[in-house]
Amino acid sequence: VQNLLAFARGGSNLRSYVSINEAVEAVIELRSYGLRQQSVGLAVSFDSDLPMTIADPHQMQQVVLNLITNAEQAMSDAGVGDSLLVKTERSGDVIRIVVADNGPGIPEENIERIFDPFFTTKDVGKGTGLGLSICYGIVSEHGGHLRVRNGSQGGAVFTVELPIATPLKSGANGATL
C-alpha cells in the first residue's frame, strides 16, 4: 500500500544542494549489515571529486535502497551471485550512480518492461511491481535517466544519471540569478 501511495502521490520535491555521495553512503550504512548476513560482498567506489547537485536526498536514497534491495533479492531467490558493486562517478555533465550485481541478470524479454508499473517477475505476494517504476519516476522528475542492462559477466547493472546542477543565487535586488 505504501508503494502504491508513493507512486500515486509522486515526489515530495524537497530539493536542495546535496552530495550524492553522502546520500548513497547513508543507504550503504543502512544495508551493509544485512548484506553481510546474506553473505553478499559489497564493493563501494565513490568519486571523491563528484560535484554536488540539486536533488531530494531522501528520494535519491529511496532509489538506491530499492536498487540494492532488488539486487539482493534477485541473487537470493536465484541462488546465483554473491557480490554487489555500488559506485558514483562523473561523466561529462552528469552524475552516475551504478548498482551492479553478479546475480542471474534480467531475461532479455523483460528488459523493456522492467520499469513498467505493476510489472514483476516475483512470485505472488513477494512484490508489487512498483519499486522500479517509482525509481524511474523519481529519477525522471530530477531530469535524469535510469537504465538497466545485463553485465558482460552476468548480473544486472542499473545506472542512474542525474544532471549536475548548481544552486540558484539571489542578486542584490532579490532577483534569482
Disulfide bonds with the S-S distance in Angstrom:
none
